[in-house]
Structures are given as C-alpha cells and as structure tokens.
Amino acid sequence: MDMWRYFEKNPEIAAALVAAIAVIAGVVGAKIQANGGRAQAAAAREAAEIAAEAQRVAALWTVRQKQVAELMRSANSLYQKCSRLWNVENEELADQIGETSEEMSLLWAEVRLIVTKDVAEAAGELTHAATNFEVTTHHYAPVLHARQALARLTIDGDDRAAEIARILGWGEGDPSRSEALSNLVPGLSDEHAYYLVANHDKSDDYIRNLRSSDMRKFYTALNTLVHEARTMLRSEDDVTPVPPQCRWWRRAA
C-alpha cells in the first residue's frame, strides 16, 4: 500500500516506469520476431540450395547419359559401315565411314569433359577400337575385293597363274608391277592391281584373322563402356518417387 501511495504522490515516476516497461517489452518482442525471421531466412536458403543442387545433379545426369549414348551410337554406326565395306565395294560408303569417324572423334572429345574417370577411359578404349577397325577395313578390305576380282577374271588351270605369281613376287617398289598385272589380266582395274601387288605377302587368312580380332576388341570395349556408364548413372539403383518439397514457412512452423 505504501508503494501505491508513493506512486500517487510521484506520478512522473510512475509514468517513467510504465514507459520503461513498454520499451523493454518492445525490445524483447522485436528480438523474438527477428530471431524467427532469421530462422525462416535460413530455412529458405537451405531449401534453395537443396533445389539448386538437385537441378545441377539432374542436369549433369542427363548430359552424361545423352552424350555417352551418342558416342556409343556413333561408334556402332562406324563399326556397321566398316563391316558392310568388307562385303561390297562402295565409294559412297567409304566416304560415309570417314564422316562417321570424324563425328565419333568429336563426341569423344565432348564426353571426356563430363564423365567420370572410369567412363572416360572406357570411352577412349571404344573410340580406339572403332578407329583400329576402320584402319584395318580401309587397308585390307580392298585387297580381298581385288583378289575376288582376279578370281572372277581367271579360271582354274589358267596358264597365266604362274605369270601372275611371278609379277606379284617382283621386288618391292617396282612401279611396273601393277601395270604388268593389268596388262596380263584385261578387265582388272588399276586400283585392284595396286592392292594385289602392294599386299601380295598378306594371306587371306591373315587378313580375316585381323578383321575378327578387331571385331572382338570393339565389342569388348563397347560392353566395358556400357558397364562403366551404368555404374556412373547408377542404373541398378531403385528409383523412388521424389517427395514434394515442403514450403519453408510450413517447415519452420
């Protein structure tokens, strides 16, 4: 009671005390509100960072999958075209092989920038295997075509056989060998004569074994790249639906 009478006698002190209490309450309330705002801001930043990282991972996954698939498609296309060139003489197809090989090289240069080390190594092996098969095809497929053409233009027991063998056995670098062979076998093109002479020491079995070896190496490299790419892309993982993201203000509440 004495306190109330004191405030009644000193109203200015009572007013100051009320004002002080009001100020303190305001400061405390503002601090609580500020703390809540910072928590909400932190939650918003966390949500944005999670969303940005998810988008980055998804984009990288998509680019990796697309580029590796394109490289495998290009390498397989090169392999298939080379395989056909062993069966037919086709100048247009030979040009397409060169274009596809260039495309594959460009794709390889792109892939190696975005994939893991293991996938880059496997992609390099596939590119190397496809290129080796391309080189073997360009070098030796015409030889078999030339020998088939020679076989069509001669018959068993042909008395020119000994002369043909003699011409093919002439010393390396003799520029007259191709011309002599063309003159001996009318209808044999200069290109066929050139390949017959230049590769007379390579048997059909040697060429076919080299072709088979390159084919096996290509498919081994292709299967290795498929395995490494599936590992990188986590193709064996179970895929679960992505839960809807909770709004930060709801989560903060």
Secondary structure by P-SEA (a helix, b strand, c coil): caaaaaaaacaaaaaaaaaaaaaaaaaaaaaaaaaaaaaaaaaaaaaaaaaaaaaaaaaaaaaaaaaaaaaaaaaaaaaaaaaaaaccccaaaaaaaaaaaaaaaaaaaaaaacccaaaaaaaaaaaaaaaaaaaaaaccaaaaaaaaaaaaaccccccaaaaaaaaaaccccccaaaaaaaaacccccaaaaaaaaacccccaaaaaaaaaaaaaaaaaaaaaaaaaaaaaacccccccccccccccccccc
